[in-house]
């Protein structure tokens, strides 16, 4: 689970990542989401994109 500004989830979707918005699960709110990473390669790509979005 990740808590961040909502724009991060939107950017990850633009890069092809599927995310699950958790804002409909009390007490969570907008900006909470979950991402599942299955392989080392996808994890490396995810970390690379995160470092560029900072």
mmCIF file of the N, C-alpha and C atoms, coordinates in Angstrom:
data_MODEL
# 
_entry.id   MODEL 
# 
loop_
_atom_site.group_PDB 
_atom_site.id 
_atom_site.type_symbol 
_atom_site.label_atom_id 
_atom_site.label_alt_id 
_atom_site.label_comp_id 
_atom_site.label_asym_id 
_atom_site.label_entity_id 
_atom_site.label_seq_id 
_atom_site.pdbx_PDB_ins_code 
_atom_site.Cartn_x 
_atom_site.Cartn_y 
_atom_site.Cartn_z 
_atom_site.occupancy 
_atom_site.B_iso_or_equiv 
_atom_site.pdbx_formal_charge 
_atom_site.auth_seq_id 
_atom_site.auth_comp_id 
_atom_site.auth_asym_id 
_atom_site.auth_atom_id 
_atom_site.pdbx_PDB_model_num 
ATOM 1   N N  . UNK A 1 1  ? 0.853   -1.163  0.000   1.00 0.00 ? 1  UNK A N  1 
ATOM 2   C CA . UNK A 1 1  ? 0.000   0.000   0.000   1.00 0.00 ? 1  UNK A CA 1 
ATOM 3   C C  . UNK A 1 1  ? 0.900   1.227   0.000   1.00 0.00 ? 1  UNK A C  1 
ATOM 4   N N  . UNK A 1 2  ? 0.485   2.208   -0.765  1.00 0.00 ? 2  UNK A N  1 
ATOM 5   C CA . UNK A 1 2  ? 1.233   3.445   -0.898  1.00 0.00 ? 2  UNK A CA 1 
ATOM 6   C C  . UNK A 1 2  ? 0.307   4.603   -0.531  1.00 0.00 ? 2  UNK A C  1 
ATOM 7   N N  . UNK A 1 3  ? 0.849   5.562   0.201   1.00 0.00 ? 3  UNK A N  1 
ATOM 8   C CA . UNK A 1 3  ? 0.113   6.801   0.454   1.00 0.00 ? 3  UNK A CA 1 
ATOM 9   C C  . UNK A 1 3  ? 0.934   7.933   -0.128  1.00 0.00 ? 3  UNK A C  1 
ATOM 10  N N  . UNK A 1 4  ? 0.332   8.647   -1.048  1.00 0.00 ? 4  UNK A N  1 
ATOM 11  C CA . UNK A 1 4  ? 1.019   9.740   -1.711  1.00 0.00 ? 4  UNK A CA 1 
ATOM 12  C C  . UNK A 1 4  ? -0.022  10.674  -2.294  1.00 0.00 ? 4  UNK A C  1 
ATOM 13  N N  . UNK A 1 5  ? 0.427   11.743  -2.853  1.00 0.00 ? 5  UNK A N  1 
ATOM 14  C CA . UNK A 1 5  ? -0.481  12.648  -3.550  1.00 0.00 ? 5  UNK A CA 1 
ATOM 15  C C  . UNK A 1 5  ? -1.142  11.875  -4.699  1.00 0.00 ? 5  UNK A C  1 
ATOM 16  N N  . UNK A 1 6  ? -2.411  12.144  -4.965  1.00 0.00 ? 6  UNK A N  1 
ATOM 17  C CA . UNK A 1 6  ? -3.136  11.392  -5.998  1.00 0.00 ? 6  UNK A CA 1 
ATOM 18  C C  . UNK A 1 6  ? -2.485  11.420  -7.382  1.00 0.00 ? 6  UNK A C  1 
ATOM 19  N N  . UNK A 1 7  ? -1.717  12.446  -7.702  1.00 0.00 ? 7  UNK A N  1 
ATOM 20  C CA . UNK A 1 7  ? -1.094  12.518  -9.024  1.00 0.00 ? 7  UNK A CA 1 
ATOM 21  C C  . UNK A 1 7  ? -0.134  11.353  -9.273  1.00 0.00 ? 7  UNK A C  1 
ATOM 22  N N  . UNK A 1 8  ? 0.454   10.792  -8.212  1.00 0.00 ? 8  UNK A N  1 
ATOM 23  C CA . UNK A 1 8  ? 1.402   9.696   -8.416  1.00 0.00 ? 8  UNK A CA 1 
ATOM 24  C C  . UNK A 1 8  ? 0.701   8.487   -9.019  1.00 0.00 ? 8  UNK A C  1 
ATOM 25  N N  . UNK A 1 9  ? -0.458  8.139   -8.509  1.00 0.00 ? 9  UNK A N  1 
ATOM 26  C CA . UNK A 1 9  ? -1.214  7.019   -9.077  1.00 0.00 ? 9  UNK A CA 1 
ATOM 27  C C  . UNK A 1 9  ? -1.558  7.253   -10.533 1.00 0.00 ? 9  UNK A C  1 
ATOM 28  N N  . UNK A 1 10 ? -1.943  8.480   -10.855 1.00 0.00 ? 10 UNK A N  1 
ATOM 29  C CA . UNK A 1 10 ? -2.272  8.824   -12.237 1.00 0.00 ? 10 UNK A CA 1 
ATOM 30  C C  . UNK A 1 10 ? -1.049  8.687   -13.141 1.00 0.00 ? 10 UNK A C  1 
ATOM 31  N N  . UNK A 1 11 ? 0.105   9.108   -12.665 1.00 0.00 ? 11 UNK A N  1 
ATOM 32  C CA . UNK A 1 11 ? 1.336   8.986   -13.451 1.00 0.00 ? 11 UNK A CA 1 
ATOM 33  C C  . UNK A 1 11 ? 1.735   7.520   -13.652 1.00 0.00 ? 11 UNK A C  1 
ATOM 34  N N  . UNK A 1 12 ? 1.576   6.712   -12.624 1.00 0.00 ? 12 UNK A N  1 
ATOM 35  C CA . UNK A 1 12 ? 1.915   5.294   -12.753 1.00 0.00 ? 12 UNK A CA 1 
ATOM 36  C C  . UNK A 1 12 ? 1.021   4.612   -13.783 1.00 0.00 ? 12 UNK A C  1 
ATOM 37  N N  . UNK A 1 13 ? -0.246  4.981   -13.817 1.00 0.00 ? 13 UNK A N  1 
ATOM 38  C CA . UNK A 1 13 ? -1.163  4.433   -14.824 1.00 0.00 ? 13 UNK A CA 1 
ATOM 39  C C  . UNK A 1 13 ? -0.694  4.833   -16.220 1.00 0.00 ? 13 UNK A C  1 
ATOM 40  N N  . UNK A 1 14 ? -0.246  6.058   -16.393 1.00 0.00 ? 14 UNK A N  1 
ATOM 41  C CA . UNK A 1 14 ? 0.261   6.525   -17.690 1.00 0.00 ? 14 UNK A CA 1 
ATOM 42  C C  . UNK A 1 14 ? 1.455   5.698   -18.145 1.00 0.00 ? 14 UNK A C  1 
ATOM 43  N N  . UNK A 1 15 ? 2.218   5.158   -17.189 1.00 0.00 ? 15 UNK A N  1 
ATOM 44  C CA . UNK A 1 15 ? 3.386   4.347   -17.518 1.00 0.00 ? 15 UNK A CA 1 
ATOM 45  C C  . UNK A 1 15 ? 3.048   2.859   -17.602 1.00 0.00 ? 15 UNK A C  1 
ATOM 46  N N  . UNK A 1 16 ? 1.774   2.516   -17.569 1.00 0.00 ? 16 UNK A N  1 
ATOM 47  C CA . UNK A 1 16 ? 1.351   1.142   -17.782 1.00 0.00 ? 16 UNK A CA 1 
ATOM 48  C C  . UNK A 1 16 ? 1.170   0.301   -16.531 1.00 0.00 ? 16 UNK A C  1 
ATOM 49  N N  . UNK A 1 17 ? 1.283   0.904   -15.366 1.00 0.00 ? 17 UNK A N  1 
ATOM 50  C CA . UNK A 1 17 ? 1.080   0.152   -14.131 1.00 0.00 ? 17 UNK A CA 1 
ATOM 51  C C  . UNK A 1 17 ? -0.395  0.140   -13.772 1.00 0.00 ? 17 UNK A C  1 
ATOM 52  N N  . UNK A 1 18 ? -0.858  -0.985  -13.283 1.00 0.00 ? 18 UNK A N  1 
ATOM 53  C CA . UNK A 1 18 ? -2.223  -1.083  -12.788 1.00 0.00 ? 18 UNK A CA 1 
ATOM 54  C C  . UNK A 1 18 ? -2.193  -0.821  -11.292 1.00 0.00 ? 18 UNK A C  1 
ATOM 55  N N  . UNK A 1 19 ? -3.059  0.044   -10.848 1.00 0.00 ? 19 UNK A N  1 
ATOM 56  C CA . UNK A 1 19 ? -3.119  0.338   -9.427  1.00 0.00 ? 19 UNK A CA 1 
ATOM 57  C C  . UNK A 1 19 ? -4.545  0.134   -8.946  1.00 0.00 ? 19 UNK A C  1 
ATOM 58  N N  . UNK A 1 20 ? -4.682  -0.117  -7.668  1.00 0.00 ? 20 UNK A N  1 
ATOM 59  C CA . UNK A 1 20 ? -6.010  -0.221  -7.061  1.00 0.00 ? 20 UNK A CA 1 
ATOM 60  C C  . UNK A 1 20 ? -6.176  0.953   -6.118  1.00 0.00 ? 20 UNK A C  1 
ATOM 61  N N  . UNK A 1 21 ? -7.154  1.776   -6.416  1.00 0.00 ? 21 UNK A N  1 
ATOM 62  C CA . UNK A 1 21 ? -7.479  2.915   -5.572  1.00 0.00 ? 21 UNK A CA 1 
ATOM 63  C C  . UNK A 1 21 ? -8.133  2.392   -4.299  1.00 0.00 ? 21 UNK A C  1 
ATOM 64  N N  . UNK A 1 22 ? -7.600  2.767   -3.154  1.00 0.00 ? 22 UNK A N  1 
ATOM 65  C CA . UNK A 1 22 ? -8.112  2.291   -1.870  1.00 0.00 ? 22 UNK A CA 1 
ATOM 66  C C  . UNK A 1 22 ? -8.940  3.343   -1.137  1.00 0.00 ? 22 UNK A C  1 
ATOM 67  N N  . UNK A 1 23 ? -9.277  4.428   -1.820  1.00 0.00 ? 23 UNK A N  1 
ATOM 68  C CA . UNK A 1 23 ? -9.981  5.515   -1.153  1.00 0.00 ? 23 UNK A CA 1 
ATOM 69  C C  . UNK A 1 23 ? -11.401 5.140   -0.726  1.00 0.00 ? 23 UNK A C  1 
ATOM 70  N N  . UNK A 1 24 ? -11.935 4.039   -1.236  1.00 0.00 ? 24 UNK A N  1 
ATOM 71  C CA . UNK A 1 24 ? -13.292 3.640   -0.849  1.00 0.00 ? 24 UNK A CA 1 
ATOM 72  C C  . UNK A 1 24 ? -13.298 2.683   0.348   1.00 0.00 ? 24 UNK A C  1 
ATOM 73  N N  . UNK A 1 25 ? -12.142 2.472   0.972   1.00 0.00 ? 25 UNK A N  1 
ATOM 74  C CA . UNK A 1 25 ? -12.031 1.602   2.135   1.00 0.00 ? 25 UNK A CA 1 
ATOM 75  C C  . UNK A 1 25 ? -11.786 2.477   3.370   1.00 0.00 ? 25 UNK A C  1 
ATOM 76  N N  . UNK A 1 26 ? -12.809 2.626   4.216   1.00 0.00 ? 26 UNK A N  1 
ATOM 77  C CA . UNK A 1 26 ? -12.629 3.461   5.415   1.00 0.00 ? 26 UNK A CA 1 
ATOM 78  C C  . UNK A 1 26 ? -11.546 2.881   6.320   1.00 0.00 ? 26 UNK A C  1 
ATOM 79  N N  . UNK A 1 27 ? -10.720 3.643   6.919   1.00 0.00 ? 27 UNK A N  1 
ATOM 80  C CA . UNK A 1 27 ? -10.676 5.106   6.981   1.00 0.00 ? 27 UNK A CA 1 
ATOM 81  C C  . UNK A 1 27 ? -9.750  5.715   5.931   1.00 0.00 ? 27 UNK A C  1 
ATOM 82  N N  . UNK A 1 28 ? -9.390  4.952   4.914   1.00 0.00 ? 28 UNK A N  1 
ATOM 83  C CA . UNK A 1 28 ? -8.477  5.473   3.894   1.00 0.00 ? 28 UNK A CA 1 
ATOM 84  C C  . UNK A 1 28 ? -9.160  6.559   3.080   1.00 0.00 ? 28 UNK A C  1 
ATOM 85  N N  . UNK A 1 29 ? -8.364  7.367   2.399   1.00 0.00 ? 29 UNK A N  1 
ATOM 86  C CA . UNK A 1 29 ? -8.900  8.467   1.610   1.00 0.00 ? 29 UNK A CA 1 
ATOM 87  C C  . UNK A 1 29 ? -8.133  8.558   0.301   1.00 0.00 ? 29 UNK A C  1 
ATOM 88  N N  . UNK A 1 30 ? -8.466  9.540   -0.494  1.00 0.00 ? 30 UNK A N  1 
ATOM 89  C CA . UNK A 1 30 ? -7.794  9.724   -1.777  1.00 0.00 ? 30 UNK A CA 1 
ATOM 90  C C  . UNK A 1 30 ? -6.292  9.841   -1.546  1.00 0.00 ? 30 UNK A C  1 
ATOM 91  N N  . UNK A 1 31 ? -5.540  9.159   -2.363  1.00 0.00 ? 31 UNK A N  1 
ATOM 92  C CA . UNK A 1 31 ? -4.090  9.163   -2.224  1.00 0.00 ? 31 UNK A CA 1 
ATOM 93  C C  . UNK A 1 31 ? -3.548  7.843   -1.713  1.00 0.00 ? 31 UNK A C  1 
ATOM 94  N N  . UNK A 1 32 ? -4.429  6.935   -1.282  1.00 0.00 ? 32 UNK A N  1 
ATOM 95  C CA . UNK A 1 32 ? -4.007  5.591   -0.883  1.00 0.00 ? 32 UNK A CA 1 
ATOM 96  C C  . UNK A 1 32 ? -4.265  4.645   -2.050  1.00 0.00 ? 32 UNK A C  1 
ATOM 97  N N  . UNK A 1 33 ? -3.248  3.903   -2.427  1.00 0.00 ? 33 UNK A N  1 
ATOM 98  C CA . UNK A 1 33 ? -3.450  2.917   -3.478  1.00 0.00 ? 33 UNK A CA 1 
ATOM 99  C C  . UNK A 1 33 ? -2.496  1.755   -3.293  1.00 0.00 ? 33 UNK A C  1 
ATOM 100 N N  . UNK A 1 34 ? -2.773  0.705   -4.045  1.00 0.00 ? 34 UNK A N  1 
ATOM 101 C CA . UNK A 1 34 ? -1.981  -0.514  -3.939  1.00 0.00 ? 34 UNK A CA 1 
ATOM 102 C C  . UNK A 1 34 ? -1.468  -0.873  -5.316  1.00 0.00 ? 34 UNK A C  1 
ATOM 103 N N  . UNK A 1 35 ? -0.265  -1.364  -5.351  1.00 0.00 ? 35 UNK A N  1 
ATOM 104 C CA . UNK A 1 35 ? 0.326   -1.829  -6.600  1.00 0.00 ? 35 UNK A CA 1 
ATOM 105 C C  . UNK A 1 35 ? 0.974   -3.183  -6.320  1.00 0.00 ? 35 UNK A C  1 
ATOM 106 N N  . UNK A 1 36 ? 0.862   -4.077  -7.267  1.00 0.00 ? 36 UNK A N  1 
ATOM 107 C CA . UNK A 1 36 ? 1.452   -5.403  -7.128  1.00 0.00 ? 36 UNK A CA 1 
ATOM 108 C C  . UNK A 1 36 ? 2.537   -5.560  -8.182  1.00 0.00 ? 36 UNK A C  1 
ATOM 109 N N  . UNK A 1 37 ? 3.706   -5.981  -7.747  1.00 0.00 ? 37 UNK A N  1 
ATOM 110 C CA . UNK A 1 37 ? 4.848   -6.141  -8.652  1.00 0.00 ? 37 UNK A CA 1 
ATOM 111 C C  . UNK A 1 37 ? 5.265   -7.605  -8.633  1.00 0.00 ? 37 UNK A C  1 
ATOM 112 N N  . UNK A 1 38 ? 5.299   -8.222  -9.817  1.00 0.00 ? 38 UNK A N  1 
ATOM 113 C CA . UNK A 1 38 ? 5.513   -9.664  -9.877  1.00 0.00 ? 38 UNK A CA 1 
ATOM 114 C C  . UNK A 1 38 ? 6.958   -10.089 -10.149 1.00 0.00 ? 38 UNK A C  1 
ATOM 115 N N  . UNK A 1 39 ? 7.706   -9.277  -10.847 1.00 0.00 ? 39 UNK A N  1 
ATOM 116 C CA . UNK A 1 39 ? 9.056   -9.705  -11.208 1.00 0.00 ? 39 UNK A CA 1 
ATOM 117 C C  . UNK A 1 39 ? 10.086  -8.644  -10.831 1.00 0.00 ? 39 UNK A C  1 
ATOM 118 N N  . UNK A 1 40 ? 11.334  -9.063  -10.794 1.00 0.00 ? 40 UNK A N  1 
ATOM 119 C CA . UNK A 1 40 ? 12.425  -8.136  -10.505 1.00 0.00 ? 40 UNK A CA 1 
ATOM 120 C C  . UNK A 1 40 ? 12.526  -7.067  -11.586 1.00 0.00 ? 40 UNK A C  1 
ATOM 121 N N  . UNK A 1 41 ? 12.301  -7.448  -12.818 1.00 0.00 ? 41 UNK A N  1 
ATOM 122 C CA . UNK A 1 41 ? 12.391  -6.495  -13.919 1.00 0.00 ? 41 UNK A CA 1 
ATOM 123 C C  . UNK A 1 41 ? 11.328  -5.400  -13.786 1.00 0.00 ? 41 UNK A C  1 
ATOM 124 N N  . UNK A 1 42 ? 10.115  -5.801  -13.444 1.00 0.00 ? 42 UNK A N  1 
ATOM 125 C CA . UNK A 1 42 ? 9.046   -4.819  -13.266 1.00 0.00 ? 42 UNK A CA 1 
ATOM 126 C C  . UNK A 1 42 ? 9.326   -3.945  -12.043 1.00 0.00 ? 42 UNK A C  1 
ATOM 127 N N  . UNK A 1 43 ? 9.875   -4.546  -10.996 1.00 0.00 ? 43 UNK A N  1 
ATOM 128 C CA . UNK A 1 43 ? 10.246  -3.774  -9.819  1.00 0.00 ? 43 UNK A CA 1 
ATOM 129 C C  . UNK A 1 43 ? 11.311  -2.727  -10.165 1.00 0.00 ? 43 UNK A C  1 
ATOM 130 N N  . UNK A 1 44 ? 12.305  -3.129  -10.944 1.00 0.00 ? 44 UNK A N  1 
ATOM 131 C CA . UNK A 1 44 ? 13.347  -2.184  -11.364 1.00 0.00 ? 44 UNK A CA 1 
ATOM 132 C C  . UNK A 1 44 ? 12.750  -1.046  -12.191 1.00 0.00 ? 44 UNK A C  1 
ATOM 133 N N  . UNK A 1 45 ? 11.830  -1.377  -13.096 1.00 0.00 ? 45 UNK A N  1 
ATOM 134 C CA . UNK A 1 45 ? 11.160  -0.357  -13.898 1.00 0.00 ? 45 UNK A CA 1 
ATOM 135 C C  . UNK A 1 45 ? 10.348  0.583   -13.008 1.00 0.00 ? 45 UNK A C  1 
ATOM 136 N N  . UNK A 1 46 ? 9.632   0.021   -12.049 1.00 0.00 ? 46 UNK A N  1 
ATOM 137 C CA . UNK A 1 46 ? 8.834   0.808   -11.110 1.00 0.00 ? 46 UNK A CA 1 
ATOM 138 C C  . UNK A 1 46 ? 9.720   1.788   -10.343 1.00 0.00 ? 46 UNK A C  1 
ATOM 139 N N  . UNK A 1 47 ? 10.834  1.313   -9.809  1.00 0.00 ? 47 UNK A N  1 
ATOM 140 C CA . UNK A 1 47 ? 11.745  2.179   -9.054  1.00 0.00 ? 47 UNK A CA 1 
ATOM 141 C C  . UNK A 1 47 ? 12.355  3.255   -9.945  1.00 0.00 ? 47 UNK A C  1 
ATOM 142 N N  . UNK A 1 48 ? 12.665  2.911   -11.186 1.00 0.00 ? 48 UNK A N  1 
ATOM 143 C CA . UNK A 1 48 ? 13.222  3.870   -12.126 1.00 0.00 ? 48 UNK A CA 1 
ATOM 144 C C  . UNK A 1 48 ? 12.208  4.994   -12.406 1.00 0.00 ? 48 UNK A C  1 
ATOM 145 N N  . UNK A 1 49 ? 10.963  4.611   -12.634 1.00 0.00 ? 49 UNK A N  1 
ATOM 146 C CA . UNK A 1 49 ? 9.929   5.609   -12.896 1.00 0.00 ? 49 UNK A CA 1 
ATOM 147 C C  . UNK A 1 49 ? 9.689   6.472   -11.660 1.00 0.00 ? 49 UNK A C  1 
ATOM 148 N N  . UNK A 1 50 ? 9.653   5.854   -10.483 1.00 0.00 ? 50 UNK A N  1 
ATOM 149 C CA . UNK A 1 50 ? 9.466   6.631   -9.245  1.00 0.00 ? 50 UNK A CA 1 
ATOM 150 C C  . UNK A 1 50 ? 10.565  7.664   -9.067  1.00 0.00 ? 50 UNK A C  1 
ATOM 151 N N  . UNK A 1 51 ? 11.798  7.276   -9.363  1.00 0.00 ? 51 UNK A N  1 
ATOM 152 C CA . UNK A 1 51 ? 12.901  8.219   -9.190  1.00 0.00 ? 51 UNK A CA 1 
ATOM 153 C C  . UNK A 1 51 ? 12.783  9.396   -10.167 1.00 0.00 ? 51 UNK A C  1 
ATOM 154 N N  . UNK A 1 52 ? 12.215  9.179   -11.337 1.00 0.00 ? 52 UNK A N  1 
ATOM 155 C CA . UNK A 1 52 ? 12.048  10.255  -12.314 1.00 0.00 ? 52 UNK A CA 1 
ATOM 156 C C  . UNK A 1 52 ? 10.868  11.165  -11.973 1.00 0.00 ? 52 UNK A C  1 
ATOM 157 N N  . UNK A 1 53 ? 9.871   10.625  -11.272 1.00 0.00 ? 53 UNK A N  1 
ATOM 158 C CA . UNK A 1 53 ? 8.677   11.407  -10.959 1.00 0.00 ? 53 UNK A CA 1 
ATOM 159 C C  . UNK A 1 53 ? 8.842   12.290  -9.733  1.00 0.00 ? 53 UNK A C  1 
ATOM 160 N N  . UNK A 1 54 ? 9.858   12.108  -8.964  1.00 0.00 ? 54 UNK A N  1 
ATOM 161 C CA . UNK A 1 54 ? 10.074  12.903  -7.749  1.00 0.00 ? 54 UNK A CA 1 
ATOM 162 C C  . UNK A 1 54 ? 10.159  14.307  -8.090  1.00 0.00 ? 54 UNK A C  1 
# 
